[in-house]
Amino acid sequence: MPIKDILLTLTSYPEPTPVSIIGDAVAFASLFGAHIAAIACEARVEIPGTFLSSSLVDVAGIAAAEARKSLKNAEDLLASFESAAEKAGLIHEKILERCVTYKVSDTFVEYARLRDLTIVSVPESYDQWYAEAVIFGSGKPTLVLPERPRTKSFELNTVVVAWDFSRTAARAIADAMSVLEKAKRVRVVTVFNEKALGTTHSAEEVAKNLSRHGVDVTVDKVDAAARPIGEVLESHVASCGADVLVMGAYGQSRLREFILGGATRSLLARPPLPILFSH
């Protein structure tokens, strides 16, 4: 499916999304000439009164001050987004919602279901809850951007596809086809000696399919050598100088991934590069 309608999620609380994420999102949308909407929430904090004595602490005052902080962050981010989108000549939209903190992820998911692709960022200081909610709740592909400082602007020179013959990997390729067609080079990587792939079909057959879409494809086969799959993929994308990694999310059950670890959990916890996840 062509990417024509993109959603960018911006968090305003407890810390705002870095403005650099807006630049990457706008650059990505520009590659496709897509409409891009940015959503931010004025997050209201609910502080249970049973934990604090109102005679000692102004609970309502604290909550109101945090809401004002969140609103200012949201408005500042949306203003930065509007400026960047206008400079890039993109058709764009600003969305400001108001909800309690624990409903922010639900709000993002509701809007994500109405778009072709959603862009979320993962901070280094706390977990990836918003990203997980969108990946598994939207039903649409999700581009996860790391919030760590980047040395270059967003590009699609080399895209790596993690291929393990699973349903989610196949879904990821279908969801990312517009990205793969835009990329200068695509590398399909299969990791062996990591798990049973359960098929006699080769990764070369996937490459044939992609080549019929005009994609310049190379097939890579990497030995896990007793390393965790997330570590293998991180090392491989670094050696390729990849700009984006495309992969299916949680090929195993989420409970098993949580207990044993896995590529999705390790890469989502600290993404080394932009990752397009599909579930």
C-alpha positions in Angstrom: 0.0 0.0 0.0 1.4 3.5 -0.9 2.2 5.6 2.1 0.1 8.7 1.7 -1.1 9.5 5.2 1.3 9.5 8.2 0.8 10.1 11.9 3.5 11.4 14.2 3.0 10.9 17.9 4.6 13.5 20.2 4.8 13.0 24.0 4.5 16.0 26.3 4.9 14.4 29.7 6.9 13.7 31.8 9.5 14.8 29.2 8.7 16.2 25.7 9.7 14.4 22.5 13.0 15.8 21.2 12.5 18.3 18.3 15.0 16.2 16.2 12.3 13.5 15.9 10.1 16.0 14.2 12.8 16.7 11.6 13.2 12.9 10.9 9.5 12.4 10.6 9.1 15.4 8.2 12.0 14.1 6.1 10.4 10.6 5.9 7.1 12.1 4.9 8.8 14.2 2.2 10.2 11.1 0.6 6.6 10.0 -0.2 5.0 13.4 -0.6 2.6 12.2 2.1 0.2 14.1 4.3 1.5 14.1 7.9 -0.4 14.8 11.1 1.2 15.3 14.5 -0.7 14.5 17.6 0.2 15.7 21.2 -1.8 15.4 24.4 -2.2 17.7 27.3 -1.7 14.9 29.9 -3.6 15.4 33.2 -2.1 13.7 36.2 -4.4 11.9 38.6 -2.9 11.9 42.1 -4.8 9.6 44.5 -5.8 11.7 47.5 -5.6 8.7 49.9 -1.8 8.8 49.7 -1.3 12.4 50.6 -3.0 14.5 53.2 -4.6 17.6 51.6 -3.7 19.5 54.8 0.0 19.0 54.1 0.1 18.9 50.3 -1.8 20.8 47.7 -2.7 17.8 45.6 -4.9 19.7 43.2 -2.3 22.4 42.7 0.4 19.9 41.9 -1.8 18.2 39.3 -2.8 21.5 37.7 0.9 22.6 37.5 1.8 19.3 35.8 -1.0 19.7 33.4 0.2 23.2 32.5 3.7 21.8 31.9 2.3 19.1 29.7 0.2 21.6 27.7 3.1 24.0 27.1 5.3 21.1 25.9 2.5 19.9 23.6 1.9 23.4 22.1 5.6 24.0 21.6 6.1 20.6 19.9 3.1 21.2 17.6 4.4 24.7 16.7 7.8 23.2 15.9 6.1 20.5 13.8 4.0 23.1 11.9 7.1 25.2 11.1 9.1 22.1 9.8 6.2 20.8 7.7 5.5 24.2 6.1 9.3 24.6 5.3 9.2 21.1 3.7 6.1 22.0 1.7 4.0 19.2 3.2 0.3 19.1 3.6 0.0 18.7 7.4 -2.4 18.8 10.4 -1.9 19.5 14.1 -4.0 17.5 16.7 -4.1 18.5 20.3 -6.0 16.2 22.6 -6.6 16.3 26.4 -6.6 13.1 28.5 -5.3 11.5 31.7 -1.8 10.2 31.5 -2.7 6.5 31.4 -5.0 7.2 28.4 -2.4 8.8 26.2 -1.3 5.5 24.5 -5.0 4.6 23.8 -5.5 8.0 22.2 -2.4 7.4 20.0 -3.7 4.0 19.0 -7.1 5.3 18.0 -5.6 7.9 15.6 -3.0 5.4 14.3 -5.7 3.0 13.1 -6.8 5.8 10.7 -3.4 6.3 9.0 -1.2 4.4 6.7 1.8 4.4 9.0 2.6 5.9 12.5 5.9 7.3 13.7 6.7 6.9 17.4 9.9 7.6 19.2 11.6 5.6 22.0 13.4 7.6 24.8 16.5 6.4 26.5 15.3 7.4 30.0 12.2 5.3 30.4 10.5 2.4 28.7 8.9 2.0 25.3 5.2 1.8 26.4 3.8 4.2 23.8 5.7 2.4 21.0 4.5 -1.0 22.1 0.9 0.2 22.3 0.9 1.5 18.7 2.8 -1.5 17.3 0.4 -4.0 18.7 -2.8 -2.0 18.8 -3.0 0.0 15.6 -3.1 -2.8 13.0 -0.8 -0.6 10.8 3.0 -0.5 10.4 4.9 1.6 12.9 8.2 3.4 12.3 10.1 3.6 15.6 12.7 6.3 15.9 15.4 6.3 18.6 15.6 9.5 20.6 19.4 9.3 21.0 21.3 12.0 19.0 21.9 11.1 15.3 24.8 12.2 13.2 22.8 12.3 9.9 19.4 13.2 8.6 16.8 10.5 7.7 17.7 8.7 4.5 16.8 5.5 2.6 20.1 4.5 1.1 20.3 1.0 2.7 17.3 -0.8 4.2 17.8 -4.2 5.9 14.9 -6.7 6.1 15.0 -9.3 8.9 13.6 -12.5 7.3 12.8 -15.7 9.2 10.0 -17.1 7.1 7.4 -16.2 9.7 4.0 -14.7 9.1 5.0 -11.4 10.8 8.1 -11.1 8.6 6.0 -11.6 5.5 3.6 -9.0 6.8 6.4 -6.6 7.5 7.7 -6.8 3.9 4.2 -6.2 2.5 3.7 -3.2 4.9 7.1 -1.8 4.0 6.9 -2.3 0.2 6.7 1.5 -0.4 9.8 2.0 1.7 11.7 -0.8 0.0 10.9 0.5 -3.4 12.2 4.0 -2.4 15.5 2.6 -1.0 18.6 2.6 -3.1 19.6 -0.8 -1.7 17.8 -3.6 0.2 19.5 -6.4 2.1 17.5 -9.4 3.2 19.2 -11.0 6.2 18.5 -14.5 7.5 20.1 -15.6 10.7 20.9 -19.3 11.0 21.8 -21.5 13.9 19.4 -19.4 16.0 16.1 -21.3 15.6 14.5 -23.8 13.3 13.1 -21.9 10.3 10.7 -24.7 9.5 10.9 -24.4 5.7 13.0 -25.5 2.8 12.3 -22.3 0.8 15.3 -20.0 0.6 15.7 -16.3 1.2 16.6 -16.0 -2.5 12.9 -16.6 -3.3 12.1 -13.5 -1.2 14.7 -11.6 -3.1 13.1 -12.7 -6.4 9.7 -11.3 -5.2 11.2 -8.0 -4.2 13.2 -7.7 -7.5 9.9 -7.9 -9.4 9.0 -4.7 -7.7 12.2 -3.1 -9.0 14.0 -3.4 -5.7 17.8 -3.8 -5.8 18.2 -6.8 -3.4 21.2 -8.6 -1.7 20.8 -11.7 0.4 22.8 -12.0 3.6 23.1 -15.1 5.7 24.5 -14.6 9.2 25.5 -17.2 11.7 24.1 -16.5 15.2 27.1 -18.1 16.8 25.3 -18.5 20.1 24.6 -14.7 20.3 21.1 -13.4 21.1 19.2 -12.6 17.9 18.8 -8.9 18.8 22.6 -8.6 19.1 23.1 -10.3 15.8 20.7 -8.0 14.0 22.2 -4.9 15.7 25.7 -5.9 14.6 24.6 -6.6 11.1 22.8 -3.3 10.5 25.8 -1.5 11.8 28.1 -3.3 9.4 25.8 -2.5 6.5 25.5 1.1 7.4 21.8 0.6 7.3 19.4 3.5 7.5 16.3 1.5 8.4 15.6 -2.1 9.7 12.3 -3.7 8.6 11.1 -6.6 10.8 8.0 -8.4 12.1 7.2 -7.8 15.8 6.9 -10.7 18.2 7.0 -13.8 16.0 6.6 -15.9 19.2 4.0 -15.3 21.9 4.4 -12.0 23.7 4.6 -13.9 27.0 7.4 -16.1 25.8 9.3 -13.1 24.4 8.9 -11.3 27.7 10.4 -14.2 29.6 13.1 -15.2 27.2 13.8 -12.0 25.5 14.0 -11.8 21.7 14.7 -9.5 18.8 11.6 -7.3 19.2 12.1 -6.7 22.9 15.8 -6.0 22.8 15.7 -3.8 19.7 12.6 -1.9 20.9 14.1 -1.3 24.3 17.1 0.5 22.7 16.7 0.9 18.9 20.1 1.4 17.3 18.4 2.9 14.2 14.9 3.6 12.8 13.0 0.3 12.8 9.8 -0.3 10.8 7.8 -2.9 12.8 4.8 -4.8 11.6 2.6 -7.1 13.6 
